[in-house]
Amino acid sequence: MDIWRQANTARGRPPTEQRIARVKDKLVEPDALVLVASVDDEVLGMALAEPGRRQDGHGSRLEELCHISMVFIHPDHWGRRMGLLLLEGISGHANKQGYTHLHVWTGESNDRAQHLYRRAGFTPSGRTRLLDSGEPVLHFVRPAAYPGKINAVLHWPVPLT
């Protein structure tokens, strides 16, 4: 959770206590897929995916849809393609579970995340909505089995400087 807080704070969006509690709840859901990027014992990033649901997450489960709830990397390690690797991990899991599509919502002002999702083969669906906070978010989609080659080569160990 500390990395998630640091990543959000670094982009000017420190999380509220309510948001922290919601994320903690999501991480322990039985259907949650949590992936961790680490070097030795140091966690550098995480991703969370879950079954997609109708009505933008409030309705019944959609068996074909995997919803990506979050991808975050410690700010000291931004730009090292760990986000791409985490997204590909989610994609592999989604394929094995029978999902046909991935989707994600991200802030309209979050250029870094939009760049990551586009690089990973996601395209804007054209859908937008406002969060309770009033922040506009954009919807991105991609087939779970992505036919393109994603250039996500990462050399291990990741330099920690």
N, C-alpha and C positions, 0 to 999 in steps of 0.2 A: 504493500500500500504506500510505503514511503516514496518509491520511485514514481508511482502514479501521481502523488501529490506534487512532487518536485517537477515532473513534466508539465502538469497543468499550471503550476505557479510560474514556471519559466516562460510559458506562452501567455501569461497575463490573466489566467483564469484559476486562481486558487479555489479549490473545492470547498463547498459548505459542509457543515457537519451532516446535514440531511443527505447530501450526495455521497459522502463517505460511507454512511450507513447503508445506503442503497447498493453501492458497489460491493461492500462486504457481503450483503445478502446474495447478490448475484454470483459471487465467487464460490459459494457453497451450495448452489442449486445442484440437484442430482444430474441434470442434463447439461451443465456448464462444461465447456471445454476450455481449460486454462493452459496456455503454453507459456513457457518461461525461457528467456534467452539469458544465459549466464556464462561466465568464465570463472572456472574454479568454483569458489563459493559465493562469488559476487553476482547478484541478480542485476542485469542491465536493462531488461525490458520484459514485458508481458503482453499477452493478447487474451481476450475472452470472447468466445463465440457461444451461441445458444440456438435452440430451435427457433425459427421464425414463426411469427404469429400474425393472424389477421388483425385488422384495425390498428396498424402500426404498433404492434406489441401488446395490445389489450384484449385481443380476441383468442379464438381457438388456434391450435397449433397447425402450421402448414408443413406437411411432411416433406415437401420438396425444397424448402427454404432454410438456409442457415444464416442467422443474423450475427454479424460481427458487432459486438457491443463496444469493444475498445481495443486499441493497439497503442501501447506507449513504451517509450524508450527513455532511459535516464538522459537528461539534456547533455551531459558530457559525451554521450555516444551517438547523438543525432548525426545523420548523414552517413552512417556506416552500413546501411542496408539490412540492419537487423529487422526492421519493420517488414521488409519484403520477405525475409525468411519466415517470420512468424505468420504472415498471411499465407504463404505457401504451405506451412504446416496445417493451418486451418483448412485450406483447400483439400489437402490430402485426406484429412480426417472426414471432411464433408463428403468427399467422393465415396469413401469406405462406408459411410453411414447411409448412403443412398440419396443425399441431397443433390439437386440438379442446379441450384442457384445460390449465390452468396449475395448478401446486400449489407450495406452500411449507411448510416447517417453521419454526417460530419458538419461542423460549423462552417457557415458561409465565409467567415473570416479566418478559418484555419487553413491557410495556403499550404503549409507543410503536409498536413494530412491529405488534402486533396491531391497534391503531387504524388504522395505515396500510393494512394489508391489508383490513380491514373497509370502510374508506372507498373502496378500489379495487374493491369488489364481491366480495371473497373471503368465504367462509363456513367456519366450522369443520366439518370432516368428522366429528368425534367421535373421531378416532384420536389417540392420544398414544403417546409412547415415551420412553425414557430414553437420553440420550447416554452415551458411555463415562465422561464426567465425573460422571454421576449427575443431570445437569440434565434435568428433564422438558421436553419440547417438544410443541407442538400442531401439528396438520396443518390447513392451509387450502386450499380449492379454489375454482376459478372457471372458467367456460367461457372459452376464448381469445377468442371473439367475444362481448364483454360487451354485453348489450342496454341497460344503464343508462347514464345520462350521468354521467360523473365530473367533478366540479367541480375541475379542476386548472389553473385559469387562473394563470399566473405572469407577472408583469410583468418584462420584461428591460430593462435589465440588473438583475440582482439586487443590491439594496443590500448592500455589503460591510461595513456597520457593525454 
